Amino acid sequence: MVQDIPQPTEATDYVVAALYKFVVLEDLPDFQAQLRAICTECEMMGTLLIAGEGLNGTVSAAYDDMVVFVKWLRARPAFDDIAIKYALYKERPFNRMKVRLKKEIVTMGREDIYPSQNAGTYVEPQDWNALISDPDTMVVDTRNNYETAIGTFKGAVDPNTTNFRDFPDWAEKLSALPADKKPKKLAMFCTGGIRCEKSTALMRQYGFDDVYHLKGGILKYFEEVPVEESLWQGECFVFDNRVSVDHALNKGDYELCFACRMPLTPEEREAETYLPGMSCPHCIDTKTDEQMARYEMRQKQVSLAKERGETHIGKIKS
């Protein structure tokens, strides 16, 4: 079904689609070739990751091209029910298209985890507030620290990971607590649903029974829960040129430091240590002279391209 794809307005030109599904896939090189072909046909930009455990990615295209792509994808039995979250954007949020084969579609470093077989229980966005308000529930933000820094759910536990590979260490420590110290329920969430879904499978392997995850992630919660009922605090980091979005899914106040990839507030962008494309208050003391020279050269190239009205639209990559 493609009726759910939003049509661009006068203020927007492109449809952004975030999608994933844990499903056992075989003959991955052939599927990669098919995806590359349809993405070329539809002039898609973004990233798609393929692994034996499923498909994950975010792509953008003009409305008509997105319709063709979604019809193509959902015509395949493995993806006929794939959930897709859409947003509209004025400019392309990606500069190229990448279709890559990986060991995992979201890298935890644990290939013994099978979300398609052992994930926790989905919780609809409308039911999420009640679950996380239960005093017996530990609410766990499965995202990384640069994401949690700009927004999270009220009362959520931050594992303070810098990479999703760090999450199993935190999970193992939680599982090692005495029985009377362990949470009775776990409610896990992430941006689009994929990391928390995989995390619930890990927690079930560690012996936790009542494990839940937010269906569709934070972005689906923003779509379906009114702002006045929201338990979200701050903005949500997204992995495209928007950097962050607010509860209305409008572009937020943050911009990205291209040297260290940290999201920056308007105030941080006014700091003397913020040099666009080169440094920010988070990384100014961590960069070598060689790195700074390289960043400066890159920023000059970006500025020159912008002056010429050029965009760096790349070819599809494997």
Summary of the structure (lengths in Angstrom):
residues: 318
radius of gyration: 20.2
end to end distance: 28.2
largest distance: 64.3
contacts: 993
relative contact order: 0.13
helix: 33%
strand: 24%
